[in-house]
Amino acid sequence: MEESRHDFYQTARTKYSAQVRPEYIKTIRNLVLNEVASTLARTANGPENKTQIDTIILSAIDRLDTEDMQKGDKLKLLKELKDEIYGYGPIQCLVEDTGLNEIIVRGAKHVEVERRGEIMDTDVAFDDEEHLRKIIDRIAAWSNRHIDDANPMLDCKLSDGSRVNAVIPPIALGGSYLTIRKFAAIPFRIKDLLSFGTMNEPMAEFLEAAIGRGRLNVLVSGGTGSGKTTLLNVLSEFIPDTEEIITIEDAAELQLKQPRVRRMEARPANVEGRGAITIQRLVVNALRMRPDRIIVGEVRSGESLDMLQAMNTGHDGSLTTIHANSPREALSRVETTVLMSGMELPVSAIRQQCVGAFDLIVHTERLRDGTRKIMSITEVGTMVGEIVSLQEIFRFVHDGESVDRETGKKKVLGHFEATGVQPNCCQKMQDNGAVIRQEWFRTGKRR
């Protein structure tokens, strides 16, 4: 039988051990949450309201026999209650961990994280499905979004820019799923990618010249989790501060530092199915805003055609990404997405548009050991019959694997190399004022 609040505190004084027992934490938390629920319902979650709630929490904990409760346990309980009321509940500690790349919740009792490319289990868990749904609803509310049985999918971002995706029943069959993809508080720069081994110095210097003064249009391709957005953010730092830049994203993730940046974000439909603003509409509108460069976070449907038009009509040096497993497949995916625009264009015309639009394809992959590498920098050539010619400039070559004696984990070995071909786009780069160094293209094994 459920104990009254007074009886519970009396019982807790005799039963509470030095170790915080989970059942008591849950019971205390529920009691405190009931006390603050009315306060939360009456006022916004402002500073005064937080002060009131903090007072209620401390009062509830003080009613326990603090002599039997170690200070560390009391602080642990206090933090858990605050996380439950103000934050993300049991995963708050994971959200605050800057060393994590991703948080994966597979139902109430299974929480995993990705750290340095490796997926690891955690001992973090929600009480039950209702507890998990409460946190998902809170994230949706903070983002001015809504998720329910009629609209069981959520795509939004946290205040720190982390990307959130949630799926609930009836779509999710094993309980609700929640994925939070985190981004570094301080964006990575080119020197960081060099230290990670994502590319080598000749590749970095070539890309800096190509995107900066060279004003080449670049398509970044790769699979899910391969680091496309991170790479796009790093490459965008090569754009001069004097240029007008417009970024267009599904969920704002780019963190450009130039002073002349205008950011636009797509908007999903409301609960009535109205009010959606697509990437395609934003690209069309961006052309009226006099940008020097347009950066589209990812092309996945009809906006590809408008992006091609922009690159072909004076917006040199623009950047975008696409999901693909190779440079050749990236062009094929662009063709497919252009057809999704509803325009009945022949494939040869689309390919001709790609040839005129894209100068380089930078392909990145996440390898088996979790590391991310630029696998290829490829020049988009001319039409040869019905086929677009591609010319590889730099590539990553696998040398095998090694095993760490201490951890037993496998590590992919390899090196970067130039193919020895000087790309035709160098002439365009030089015409735009970029300096070309012949040593970039010398063949040979390079780290």
TORSE-85858 format. One record per residue (C-alpha): x, y, z. Coordinates in steps of 0.25 Angstrom, whole numbers, padded with zeros to 4 digits, always signed. Last residue first. Layout:
BEGIN
XYZ
...
This chain:
BEGIN
+0205+0042-0175
+0210+0042-0189
+0214+0031-0199
+0218+0036-0213
+0213+0044-0225
+0215+0059-0226
+0202+0066-0227
+0204+0076-0215
+0218+0078-0219
+0214+0086-0231
+0209+0098-0223
+0197+0106-0228
+0195+0120-0223
+0180+0125-0224
+0176+0138-0231
+0163+0135-0237
+0170+0131-0251
+0180+0122-0243
+0168+0114-0237
+0161+0113-0251
+0175+0108-0257
+0176+0098-0245
+0163+0092-0249
+0169+0084-0259
+0175+0075-0248
+0190+0072-0247
+0191+0057-0247
+0202+0050-0239
+0191+0041-0232
+0195+0048-0218
+0196+0039-0206
+0190+0037-0193
+0194+0026-0184
+0188+0014-0177
+0187+0005-0165
+0173+0002-0158
+0174-0001-0143
+0168-0013-0137
+0165-0013-0122
+0172-0023-0113
+0172-0013-0102
+0187-0014-0097
+0193-0021-0109
+0186-0011-0119
+0184-0019-0132
+0189-0015-0146
+0182-0014-0159
+0185-0013-0174
+0192-0003-0183
+0179+0004-0188
+0181+0015-0197
+0175+0029-0196
+0173+0037-0208
+0177+0050-0215
+0175+0055-0229
+0165+0046-0235
+0159+0049-0248
+0144+0047-0251
+0138+0047-0265
+0123+0049-0266
+0117+0038-0275
+0107+0040-0287
+0118+0042-0297
+0130+0047-0289
+0125+0059-0282
+0135+0067-0275
+0143+0066-0262
+0139+0066-0248
+0151+0066-0239
+0153+0056-0228
+0158+0057-0214
+0157+0043-0208
+0157+0035-0195
+0156+0047-0186
+0157+0039-0173
+0149+0037-0160
+0154+0028-0149
+0144+0018-0143
+0153+0005-0144
+0145+0000-0156
+0146+0013-0164
+0137+0025-0165
+0137+0031-0179
+0140+0044-0186
+0138+0048-0201
+0142+0061-0205
+0136+0064-0219
+0142+0075-0227
+0138+0085-0238
+0123+0084-0237
+0113+0092-0245
+0116+0091-0260
+0119+0076-0259
+0106+0074-0251
+0098+0082-0261
+0103+0074-0272
+0099+0061-0264
+0085+0067-0262
+0084+0069-0277
+0089+0055-0280
+0078+0050-0270
+0067+0056-0278
+0059+0066-0270
+0045+0064-0265
+0045+0074-0254
+0037+0068-0242
+0048+0072-0232
+0051+0057-0229
+0058+0056-0242
+0069+0066-0237
+0070+0056-0225
+0073+0044-0234
+0083+0052-0242
+0090+0057-0229
+0090+0042-0224
+0097+0038-0237
+0108+0049-0235
+0110+0044-0221
+0111+0030-0226
+0123+0033-0234
+0130+0040-0222
+0127+0028-0214
+0118+0023-0203
+0107+0034-0204
+0099+0044-0195
+0101+0058-0200
+0108+0070-0195
+0108+0085-0200
+0118+0096-0203
+0118+0109-0212
+0131+0115-0217
+0125+0120-0230
+0111+0127-0228
+0111+0132-0242
+0100+0125-0249
+0104+0110-0250
+0106+0108-0235
+0092+0114-0233
+0085+0106-0244
+0092+0093-0238
+0086+0097-0224
+0073+0099-0230
+0073+0085-0236
+0078+0079-0223
+0066+0086-0215
+0057+0075-0221
+0062+0064-0211
+0074+0061-0202
+0083+0072-0202
+0091+0074-0189
+0096+0086-0181
+0094+0096-0192
+0105+0106-0193
+0103+0118-0203
+0114+0128-0206
+0115+0142-0211
+0100+0144-0206
+0091+0155-0212
+0079+0152-0204
+0070+0148-0216
+0077+0135-0219
+0075+0131-0204
+0060+0131-0207
+0061+0119-0217
+0071+0112-0207
+0061+0114-0196
+0049+0109-0204
+0057+0096-0207
+0061+0094-0193
+0046+0094-0189
+0038+0103-0181
+0026+0095-0175
+0014+0104-0170
+0003+0094-0171
+0001+0079-0167
-0009+0082-0156
+0002+0078-0145
+0011+0088-0151
+0019+0086-0164
+0034+0085-0163
+0043+0098-0163
+0056+0099-0171
+0067+0107-0165
+0074+0120-0170
+0087+0126-0166
+0093+0139-0171
+0108+0140-0170
+0116+0153-0172
+0125+0153-0160
+0132+0140-0163
+0132+0130-0151
+0123+0119-0157
+0117+0109-0148
+0109+0099-0156
+0098+0091-0149
+0085+0098-0152
+0075+0087-0154
+0070+0085-0169
+0081+0095-0173
+0083+0107-0182
+0096+0116-0180
+0097+0129-0187
+0111+0135-0188
+0114+0149-0192
+0129+0150-0195
+0140+0159-0188
+0143+0149-0177
+0149+0140-0187
+0144+0126-0189
+0155+0116-0183
+0147+0114-0171
+0136+0107-0179
+0145+0095-0181
+0144+0092-0166
+0129+0093-0165
+0128+0084-0177
+0137+0074-0171
+0129+0074-0158
+0116+0073-0166
+0121+0061-0174
+0127+0054-0162
+0125+0039-0167
+0113+0038-0157
+0104+0034-0169
+0111+0031-0182
+0120+0041-0189
+0120+0052-0200
+0125+0067-0199
+0122+0074-0212
+0131+0086-0215
+0129+0098-0224
+0143+0104-0226
+0145+0119-0222
+0161+0118-0224
+0163+0129-0214
+0158+0121-0202
+0151+0108-0207
+0162+0102-0216
+0174+0109-0208
+0169+0103-0195
+0166+0090-0201
+0180+0089-0207
+0187+0093-0194
+0179+0082-0187
+0182+0071-0197
+0196+0075-0196
+0196+0075-0181
+0190+0061-0179
+0175+0057-0177
+0167+0051-0166
+0179+0048-0158
+0173+0053-0145
+0184+0064-0144
+0181+0068-0158
+0167+0069-0155
+0170+0078-0143
+0179+0087-0151
+0167+0089-0160
+0158+0094-0149
+0148+0087-0141
+0137+0095-0135
+0138+0099-0120
+0126+0093-0113
+0128+0080-0121
+0116+0075-0127
+0106+0064-0121
+0097+0055-0128
+0085+0051-0119
+0077+0039-0123
+0065+0035-0116
+0056+0022-0118
+0043+0019-0111
+0039+0005-0108
+0043-0007-0116
+0034-0005-0128
+0036+0009-0131
+0026+0014-0141
+0014+0011-0132
+0021+0015-0123
+0032+0027-0122
+0043+0032-0131
+0053+0042-0126
+0064+0050-0134
+0072+0061-0127
+0084+0069-0133
+0093+0076-0123
+0093+0091-0125
+0096+0095-0111
+0081+0099-0109
+0077+0085-0113
+0073+0082-0128
+0061+0076-0135
+0055+0064-0142
+0043+0057-0136
+0035+0045-0141
+0022+0039-0136
+0012+0050-0142
-0001+0044-0139
+0003+0036-0127
+0010+0048-0121
+0022+0058-0124
+0021+0073-0124
+0031+0084-0127
+0034+0097-0121
+0049+0092-0118
+0047+0093-0103
+0034+0086-0105
+0040+0074-0113
+0051+0073-0103
+0041+0072-0091
+0033+0062-0099
+0045+0053-0101
+0048+0054-0086
+0033+0050-0082
+0034+0039-0092
+0046+0033-0085
+0039+0033-0072
+0027+0027-0078
+0035+0016-0084
+0041+0012-0071
+0050+0016-0060
+0061+0022-0070
+0074+0015-0071
+0089+0019-0070
+0099+0007-0067
+0105+0010-0081
+0109+0002-0093
+0120+0006-0103
+0120+0010-0118
+0134+0014-0122
+0137+0025-0132
+0144+0034-0121
+0133+0032-0112
+0119+0027-0116
+0109+0025-0105
+0099+0014-0102
+0086+0014-0093
+0077+0002-0092
+0067+0001-0081
+0056+0011-0086
+0056+0008-0100
+0068+0008-0110
+0075+0021-0105
+0087+0025-0114
+0096+0037-0109
+0106+0042-0119
+0120+0049-0120
+0123+0048-0106
+0136+0055-0100
+0128+0068-0096
+0120+0060-0085
+0108+0069-0082
+0098+0062-0090
+0103+0049-0084
+0101+0054-0070
+0087+0059-0073
+0084+0045-0078
+0076+0041-0065
+0067+0053-0066
+0069+0062-0078
+0069+0076-0071
+0061+0085-0061
+0053+0075-0053
+0059+0062-0055
+0073+0068-0055
+0070+0076-0042
+0065+0063-0035
+0078+0055-0040
+0087+0066-0035
+0080+0066-0021
+0081+0051-0020
+0096+0051-0023
+0098+0062-0014
+0092+0055-0003
+0099+0042-0006
+0112+0050-0006
+0109+0056+0008
+0106+0042+0014
+0092+0039+0018
+0090+0033+0032
+0093+0047+0039
+0084+0053+0028
+0072+0047+0034
+0062+0051+0023
+0054+0063+0024
+0066+0071+0019
+0064+0064+0005
+0050+0070+0004
+0054+0083+0008
+0066+0084-0001
+0056+0080-0013
+0046+0090-0009
+0056+0101-0008
+0062+0098-0021
+0048+0099-0027
+0045+0113-0022
+0059+0117-0027
+0056+0111-0040
+0043+0119-0041
+0050+0132-0038
+0061+0129-0049
+0050+0126-0060
+0043+0113-0063
+0030+0120-0066
+0020+0120-0056
+0007+0112-0051
+0010+0099-0057
+0024+0098-0052
+0019+0102-0038
+0008+0091-0038
+0018+0081-0042
+0028+0085-0031
+0021+0076-0020
+0018+0065-0029
+0033+0065-0034
+0037+0065-0020
+0029+0052-0017
+0033+0045-0029
+0048+0048-0027
+0047+0043-0013
+0041+0030-0018
+0051+0028-0029
+0063+0031-0020
+0057+0022-0009
+0056+0010-0019
+0070+0013-0024
+0076+0012-0011
+0086+0022-0007
+0098+0016+0000
+0099+0020+0014
+0086+0013+0018
+0072+0019+0018
+0063+0010+0026
+0061+0017+0039
+0060+0031+0034
+0053+0027+0021
+0042+0021+0029
+0038+0034+0036
+0040+0041+0022
+0030+0031+0016
+0020+0032+0027
+0019+0047+0025
+0018+0046+0010
+0007+0036+0012
+0011+0021+0008
+0005+0014-0004
+0000+0000+0000
